Structure formats: C-alpha cells, structure tokens
Amino acid sequence: MPLGMVKIAIHTVGVCGSDVHYYTHGKIGPFVVNARWCWAMRPPGPSSRSAPA
C-alpha cells in the first residue's frame, strides 16, 4: 500500500437523488452528461489497514 493511504472496509453505499436522475435521464436541467461520469459518493466504513505517513 502506498505511503499515507488508508484501506476502508466498505459495507454500505448510499446514492443521492441527483445521481439517480443523471443515471436515468442523462442530465439535470441544463447540465448534461457528455462524457464518462464519476459518481462523487463517499462510502463510509471502518479503517481496515493503513500505511505509514
């Protein structure tokens, strides 16, 4: 594992309504997805391993 990185044991992820709207309609109002989209969710979980800083 690279220095300063932390491995998270993810067990649950939530998706917000705007992400569902982008997924189902490809846009929200004037904002259109024209390229690959990276969802910005931050899934929680306990730290399972860490590297020295």
C-alpha positions as CSV (number, residue, x, y, z in Angstrom):
1,M,0.0,0.0,0.0
2,P,1.4,3.5,-0.9
3,L,2.6,5.7,2.0
4,G,-0.1,7.8,3.5
5,M,-3.0,5.7,2.1
6,V,-5.8,4.0,4.1
7,K,-7.8,1.0,3.1
8,I,-11.5,1.3,4.0
9,A,-13.7,-1.8,4.6
10,I,-16.8,-0.5,2.8
11,H,-20.1,-2.3,3.7
12,T,-22.8,0.2,2.6
13,V,-23.1,2.9,0.0
14,G,-25.8,5.4,-0.5
15,V,-26.8,7.1,-3.8
16,C,-28.3,10.5,-3.8
17,G,-31.3,11.5,-5.9
18,S,-29.3,13.7,-8.3
19,D,-27.1,10.8,-9.2
20,V,-30.2,8.6,-9.9
21,H,-31.6,11.4,-12.1
22,Y,-28.3,11.7,-14.0
23,Y,-28.3,7.9,-14.4
24,T,-31.9,7.6,-15.6
25,H,-32.2,10.9,-17.7
26,G,-28.5,11.8,-18.5
27,K,-29.0,15.3,-17.3
28,I,-30.4,17.6,-14.6
29,G,-31.8,20.7,-16.2
30,P,-29.2,22.3,-18.4
31,F,-26.4,20.1,-17.0
32,V,-25.9,17.2,-19.5
33,V,-23.5,14.3,-19.0
34,N,-21.5,14.2,-22.3
35,A,-18.6,12.0,-21.1
36,R,-17.8,9.3,-18.6
37,W,-19.2,10.2,-15.2
38,C,-17.5,9.6,-11.9
39,W,-20.0,9.5,-9.0
40,A,-18.9,11.6,-6.1
41,M,-20.3,9.5,-3.2
42,R,-18.1,8.9,-0.2
43,P,-18.9,5.5,1.1
44,P,-18.4,5.1,4.9
45,G,-16.6,2.3,6.6
46,P,-14.0,1.4,9.3
47,S,-10.3,1.7,8.5
48,S,-9.0,-1.8,8.0
49,R,-5.4,-1.0,7.2
50,S,-3.2,2.0,6.9
51,A,0.3,2.7,5.6
52,P,2.9,4.8,7.4
53,A,2.6,8.5,6.6
